[in-house]
């Protein structure tokens, strides 16, 4: 039986007032997240993506400093996953990337993301 294709990825998640969970490891009370509009989260992520693309910052360092996901402690690394394990928009964006590519802004129920496919 053939195994299902898997990818490996890292991401930066910025939560906002519309996110399904309004707390994170760096904002346990959710005060900042609840006061952040989706538009502000997208703008922050665009600026961070530009810093990575220009070489001013490493993806891993940006994830550690800014991501609202607990994967921030691992530089945003989510490990390997297959289809059906992540929210659909996240999964589709990740599988569409080539290894080493960074996605545009991806919107999910968790918040907004940029994704780096690492494997």
Secondary structure, 3 states (H helix, E strand, C coil): CCCCCEEEEEEEEECCCCCCCCCECCECCCHHHHCCCHHHHHHHHHHHHHHHHCCCCCHHHHHHHHCCCHHHHHCCEEEEEECCCCCHHHHHHHHHCCCCCECCCEEECCEEEEEEECC
